[in-house]
Amino acid sequence: MGFEENTGMAISIFFDELEKNFPDKHIVMVYDNAPSHRPKIVRSRENITCIFLPPYSPELNPTERFFEEIRKSTANQIFATLDDQEKIIEKAVKTLSLNEERMKQLVGYEWIKRQWEEVN
């Protein structure tokens, strides 16, 4: 099984879980334009709408800012093992994800806030 097929399967499972956990909600997902994010399964869900960002627009993608913060935790360091590096990354993700105000600053783009207000 190739990368695209694996990605499509993972997205399908993720969407199944979303639909199971939020059966009365219409979910809007924002994706960048990576080819692996465009499998047919993305377009075939009744209660999930996918919006694709324009190509080459990382400034619109809130995950880019999140990952930039995570990268800072390992910048300019040499790790003895991959496991050591992984532990630092896990700690950074956990710390950041528990800080709601910081997450809002990082990923709360005005266009996202406006869209959120319109659908809620």
C-alpha positions in Angstrom: 0.0 0.0 0.0 1.4 3.4 -1.0 1.7 6.6 0.9 -1.4 8.2 -0.6 -3.5 5.1 0.1 -2.3 5.0 3.7 -3.0 8.7 4.1 -6.5 8.2 2.6 -7.2 5.4 5.0 -6.0 7.4 8.0 -8.2 10.3 7.0 -11.1 8.0 6.5 -10.7 6.6 10.0 -10.3 10.1 11.4 -13.5 11.3 9.7 -15.4 8.2 10.9 -14.4 9.1 14.5 -15.4 12.7 14.0 -18.8 11.7 12.7 -19.2 9.2 15.5 -18.3 11.7 18.2 -20.2 14.7 16.7 -23.2 13.2 15.0 -25.3 16.3 15.2 -22.6 18.7 14.0 -21.5 19.8 10.5 -17.7 19.9 10.7 -15.6 22.2 8.6 -12.0 21.1 8.1 -9.3 23.4 6.7 -6.5 21.7 4.7 -3.4 22.9 3.0 -3.1 21.9 -0.6 -0.7 19.0 -0.2 -1.5 16.3 -2.6 -1.8 13.7 0.2 -4.7 15.8 1.7 -6.9 15.5 -1.4 -8.1 11.9 -1.4 -11.6 11.2 -2.7 -12.8 10.3 0.8 -12.4 14.0 1.8 -15.1 15.0 -0.6 -17.6 12.3 0.0 -18.8 13.1 3.5 -22.2 14.6 4.1 -21.5 16.2 7.4 -17.9 17.3 6.8 -16.9 20.1 4.5 -13.3 20.5 3.6 -11.9 23.9 2.6 -8.5 23.8 0.8 -6.1 26.7 1.3 -4.5 28.2 -1.8 -1.2 26.5 -2.8 1.9 27.9 -1.2 0.1 29.9 1.5 1.6 28.9 4.9 0.6 32.3 6.3 -3.0 31.1 6.2 -2.3 27.7 7.8 -2.4 27.9 11.6 -0.6 24.6 12.0 2.5 26.2 10.5 2.7 28.5 13.5 2.1 25.6 16.0 4.9 23.5 14.4 7.2 26.5 14.4 6.8 26.8 18.1 7.5 23.0 18.5 10.6 23.3 16.4 12.0 25.9 18.8 12.1 23.2 21.5 14.7 21.3 19.5 16.6 24.1 17.7 20.3 24.2 18.0 20.6 21.0 20.0 22.2 17.7 19.3 20.4 14.6 20.7 22.1 11.4 21.7 19.2 9.4 20.4 16.0 9.9 18.4 14.1 8.9 21.6 15.7 11.8 23.5 14.5 14.2 20.8 11.1 12.7 20.7 10.7 13.2 24.5 11.5 16.9 24.1 9.0 17.3 21.3 6.3 15.4 23.3 6.8 17.7 26.3 6.7 20.8 24.1 3.4 19.6 22.4 1.8 18.8 25.7 2.9 22.1 27.4 1.7 24.1 24.4 -1.6 22.3 24.0 -2.5 22.8 27.7 -2.0 26.6 27.4 -5.3 27.7 25.9 -4.4 31.3 25.7 -1.1 30.6 23.8 -2.9 28.3 21.4 -5.5 31.0 20.7 -2.6 33.4 19.9 -0.9 30.9 17.7 -3.8 29.5 15.7 -6.6 32.1 16.2 -6.3 33.9 12.9 -9.0 36.5 12.4 -10.4 34.8 9.3 -10.8 31.6 11.4 -12.5 33.5 14.2 -14.9 35.1 11.7 -15.8 31.8 10.1 -16.2 30.2 13.5 -18.7 32.9 14.5 -20.6 32.5 11.3 -21.1 28.8 11.7 -21.9 28.8 15.4 
